[in-house]
Amino acid sequence: MSSTNSRSGALPSDPGYSPGAVGITVFAGVLMVLSGSLQAIQGIVALFNDTFYVVGEEYTFQFDVTSWGWIHLIMGVVVALAGVGLFQGAVWARTVAVIVASLSIIANFMWMPYYPFWSLTVIVFDVFVIWAATMHGRDITE
């Protein structure tokens, strides 16, 4: 098939376009919505039951569990909304996704003594989101 315009529904003939990259970006958006929602739930649990999380070792970044609850609730909502924005493929959404994922990495690193396994999981998700948004985010608009 010869190269056609984008109105016909065919893929553009641009060699830089990758359907796999679009899938990666959509998956990154889904990860952001999922991890943001779970992070918000984690914050709600910390707000309503501050004895649920137990600190094992003394840690430099030690806050009250209620403070962490508010941080995770707000951060989770922002991460989930940025994930929804990432589906649009707009530059502002990708920029916000990278910034919010970076802040989420920092918050989860400091949350590590309270819930280490989940903190490491979210950090891995956020690294993947940053990679997908910076490398392949523009392909979703094509």
N, C-alpha and C positions, 0 to 999 in steps of 0.2 A: 504494500500500500504506500502511495506517495505521501509526502508530508502534508498534513492538513492543518487547518487552523484549530484553535482550541474550542470554537463554537460547535464543531461537529461531534464532539465527545471523544475524539481520539486523543491519545497521549501526544504531547508536543514532541517535535523531533529534536529538541534540545538534548545533546548528549549528556549534559550535566544533570538531567532529571532522572530520578531513580524511584520507581514505585516502592522499592524496599525501604528507601529513606523516608518516604511518607509513612509507611507502616511503623518505622522506628519512632518517628515523631508522635504519631498517634498513641503508640504504646507508652511513650514518655508522658504524654498528657494524661493517660489513664492511670499511670503510676502516681502522678502528682495528685490527681483527684482522690485516689485510694489512700495514699499515705497521708495526705492532708486531712481527710476525713477521720482516719484512725488516730492521727495525732490530736485532733480536736477531741475525740472520745477519750483519749488518754488524759488530756487536760481536764475534761469534765470529771473523770474518776478522781484525779488529784484534788479537784475543788470540793467534791462532795465527801470523799473519804481519804483524808490526808494520812491515815495510818496504813493505807493499802501498799504504798511504796516504802521500802525499808532501805536505808543507807547502810552499806556494809563497811566500807573504808572511809576514813576522813579524806575529803577531797577539797581542792583549792576553790572550786566554783560551787560552794555549797549555799543554796538558797532554801528558804522555807518551801515546803511542798505546795502550799497554796499559791505562792508566787510562780512556781513552775507550772502549776495548773493553768493560770492565766496566760503565761507565755505560750504554752502548748496549744491552748484553745485558740488564741488569736493567730498564732503562726499556722495552725492547721487550717483555719478558715481561709487565710490568705493563700496558702499553698494550693488548696483545692480550687479556689477561684482562678489562680494563675494557670492551673492545669486546664480548666475549661477555656481560658483565653488562648492557650497554646493550640487548641484545635483550629482556631482561625488562621494560624500561621502568620499573623501580623508581626512586624518587627517589634512593636511595643510589647506584645504578649511574650515573645521569645526573650526580650530583655528582662521583663518582670520575672519570667520563669527562672532565668539564670540567677538573678539577684535573690529571689525568694528561696530557691534551692540552696544557694550559698549560705543564707541566714539559717536555713533549716539544718544544714550540716553543722554549723557552729552551735546552735541550740541543742542538737542531739549529742554532740560531743560533750557538752557540759552536763547533759542529763544522764550520761553513761553510768554513774554509780547507782542510779535509781533503777534503771531497767536496761542493762548492757546489751542483751541480745537484740531487743527491738531498736535501740539506738544505732547499733551497727547496721542493722537491716535498712533503716531509713537513710543512713549515710550512703550506703551502696546505691539505693534507689536515686538519691539526689545527685550523686556523681554521674549516673547514667542519664538523668534528665538534663544535666548541664551539657554533657557530651552531645546528646541528641538535638538539643535546642541550638547549639552553636554550630554543629556540623551539618545538620540536615533540616533545620527548621524552615528554611525558605522553600523547600520542595513541596510542602503541603499546600502552598498557594497556587501552584501551577496546575 
